[in-house]
Structures are given as structure tokens and as C-alpha cells.
Amino acid sequence: MTDSYVNPVYPHTMADPFVLRHDGLYYAYGTAPPSSDGRAFPVLRSADLVHWEPLGHALVAPGGSDFWAPEVAARDGVFYMYYSAQGIGGNDHQLRVATSEHPAGPFLDTGVVLVPDQPFSIDAHPFRDSDGQWYLYYCVDFLELEDDHRVGTGIVVDRLVDMQTLAGEPRVVVRPHQDWHLFLKQRPMYGAVYDWHTVEGPAVQQHDGKYYCFYSGGAWERENYGVSYVVADHPLGPFTRPPQGERALLMSTRPGRLIGPGHNSFTLSPDGSETWIVYHAWQPDMAGRRLCIDRLDWQGDRPVTDGPTWMERPAPSTRER
């Protein structure tokens, strides 16, 4: 039995962490350097969200490089990994699908490119609604100036016809629209130069009949990176911004402690009574983005957390205490 934890809960690089709960165990996947045999995405296993056992790397790389942000969905005994890779067929980052018969892998690429018409796509997040319909949230680049939107990377959503096929009807969830979403000033992109802004890392939660799409905004390696959200009545939107959206509403840097918290996923405590946010953050030495956890609570229609925390905290509930 574990009574407490201290972030980070795993000592090695584990960026963009996604946690899948399956048969009473947790499997975490993340962005990190490949293994010595060229496999991508370390996979960890835990019974309590605090103690993590490394199981090797999950994906048999199909070529390419820079493998980012894996997320895994289970359906009918098959595990589907959604991820992006650069350099396959000479392309920039494209969303791909791999499958396995076990959550630890090995995952084998299916050859499917989910959005081949996009020059750049990352951060796929599969979401199953209460009626059983699956949706995929993911990120693409926007160069058009509309309303108060900024040029840069934003989030869209599309319906999954099956676990490897999108309907081809993407809808905008959220585009960068605030100063804190700045990734880099005067960034050369697509043959021009832009003040590039970014919102990425979608993760959806349902609460009181609403759909909250959490996102991470800003520059992943800087202190402005943090987590906020938009809200809708349906997984396809339209999504609206909460009040006071000029700052990261859920989680932001704690100077000198944890820097740039974000790109999160959500899971339940072992007893199912609590929701936990799983995310990465830099420690002051900036040696790597480490795996962190904190509890997510609600104050009415507002999600809240004490995170990012660095002090000892009560561990996820197991009912055994």
C-alpha cells in the first residue's frame, strides 16, 4: 500500500505521457529517445500510479524518426496506438496507427496515415463517448488569421468511422488566441516568417454533461507552457473558452520547482473514486521532462488541481487505507 508520492514519480525522460488503465494495471507511454534496437516509446507499468516498472519500448519503428506523443485505445481485444513520426516517405510529422494484442506491445505499424492531406499532424487523442462512438482529437497548423486567432498549431476533432479511419470532416476545437500561447517569435515556416503560437496535447474529460478539451499552450521547453481548456456540449463542439482564459487555468510553471507542466492525460485512481492528471514537467536542471501526477477535482463547472506539486502528497486512493 502506498500512502504518498512526490513528483516526479519516474526518474527518466517520459514526455507527453499517456496512461491506459487495463485489467487493474496502468500502462504509461511517452516520448523519449529510442531503445538500442531502434524501438520507439518507452512503456511503463504500475499498480498504483506511483511505482513504475519499465517494460522496454513499445513500437517497432516503421522507419522515420522523431516519434512523438503515443496514445493507446483498446477495442475488441486489440490495442491501437496513435502517434506521429517524421521522415517516412520524406514527410514531416504524420499521424499513424500501430496495433498490438497486448498493452505493452510490441506494436506494429499498420501503414495507415490518418490525415495524409495535412503537411503536419501530431498529438492524436482517441476519445470514446458514453454512447460508444470514438472520436480523434489531433493537431494541425493554421496560417489564416481569423477573429483573434494567432498563426500556429491548433486542435481539431473528427469522428472515427473505425479505429483506423477518420470521417474526413475535421472541426476546429481551439486555435492559439492568447499571448501565453507564443511558441517562437519570427519563426520561419511554410516559406514565410510568423510569430508562431501553439496549442497542443488534447485530452478530453466529461463532467456534468459537458465535454472539456484540455490543451497545453506555449513553448514546450519554456516557462510559459501550461494547461488550460475549452468546453462544449458535444465531442464535435462547438467549443467555447472559459472566462479568464488569458492565462493557463489548470496548471502552470512553479518557478524554481517544476517548469512547463503539460501535455497531459487523465486516468482514475485504483479504486475508481478519483481522477488523476498525468503530465510531464521539467525540474530546474532541465535535464528532461519527467512523469508527474496530481489529483483533478471540480469546483462546480471548474476543474482544479494543486499541481504541479513537488512536495509529498497523498497517493491515489485504493480503498485499503
Secondary structure, DSSP 8 states (H G I E B T S, - for coil): ---EE-S-SEEEE-EEEEEEEETTEEEEEEE----TTS-EEEEEEESSSSS-EEEEEEEE--S-EEEEEEEEEEETTEEEEEEEEE-GGG-SSEEEEEEESSTT--EEEEEEES-TT-S-EEEEEEEE-TTS-EEEEEEEEE----TT--SEEEEEEEEEEETTEE-S--EEEE---SGGGEEEEEEEETTEEEEEEEEEEEEEEEETTEEEEEEEES-TTSTT-EEEEEEESSTT---B--TTTTS-SSB--BTTTBEEEEEEEEEE-TTSS-EEEEEEEE-TT-S-EEEEEEEEEEETTEEE---S--S-EE----S--
